[in-house]
Amino acid sequence: MSKPFDVLVVGELNVDLILNQIDKFPEVGKEVLADNMTLTMGSSSAIFASNLSTVGSRVAFLGRLGHDNFGDLILSSLQARGVDTSHILRATTHNTGATIVLNFGEDRAMVTYPGAMSHLTLPDITAEALQKARHLHLSSVFLQAGLRKDIVALFKNAKDAGLTTSLDPQWDPAEQWDVNLQQLLPHVDVFMPNINELKAFTHQDNLTTALNVIKPFARKVVVKHGSEGAYLWNGKELLHQPAFLNKDVVDSIGAGDSFDSGFIHRFIAGASDQTCLEFGALTGAINTTRPGGTGAFESLALVKTIAATTFNYSF
């Protein structure tokens, strides 16, 4: 029997207040000016869900919001991109999270107020919700304090329910990296860190030695490596996908999440590893042509236009 959703995204929800065209990073006690500001839906999980829906997957989201204007903005943004929001929980006891982003060239600094996202817990992710989807994706585990201690149980529940799974851990603000990968990764079909996250998890200083640490208990490992492209270890061989280079980067917010959306869109369709890598690299690059994590994904038609005109790629 067909399930109503291809992917259930479990994760954090917040708005992004993005300041662009800054002359230099601010110093304590001093003020700098930004020539451009954008208030938009943020969070790794929401960007992934929104862009995955835009490229054609059926997506539902499960997370927590406050009853406030920021929460309303996030709900309307997800719904506008076709994401099912019926599993999102709202409460008056916590405000919706927010991230202030300072962009300086291709670098950025961020300050996040977690708010309601810290209070999502394992009982919120019901068996009924899992059974409605074919695949589970989780992002930003370190921003979800209420869920982190039960992450192994969550992924085991998903696998027991017959779902495939993926995880993009994102950076640990505390730099403790206190998730037991040896227990977790056997239940994760696609582990999707960037190179810096992988090195931090494994306490290694290069891709080869970092992968060697987790190979004995990992399934697929996809490593995002910026302008060097992406790598995939599938248990037999290490594949590489060159980056689609954009000479006129607007900003790189959400590029990794957009990569994830392209990869998982192809993965759940049964595509080859190399095809998944290629489409992930494409959607990650498309992300950099517009501000914010979802600006380039307003519609599938826009995504296809950018792919053709900027990267000479048709699909």
Secondary structure, 3 states (H helix, E strand, C coil): CCCCEEEEEECCCEEEEEEEEECCCCCCCCCCCEEEEEEEECCHHHHHHHHHHHCCCCEEEECEEECCHHHHHHHHHHHHCCCECCCCEEECCCCCEEEEEEEECCEEEEEEECHHHHHCCHHHCCHHHHHCEEEEEEECHHHCHHHHCCHHHHHHHHHHCCCEEEEECCCCCCCCCCCCHHHHHHHCCEECCEHHHHHHHHCCCCHHHHHHHHCCCCCEEEEECHHHCEEEECCCCEEEECCCCCCCCCCCCCHHHHHHHHHHHHHCCCCCHHHHHHHHHHHHHHHCCCCCCCHHHCCHHHHHHHHHHHHCCCC
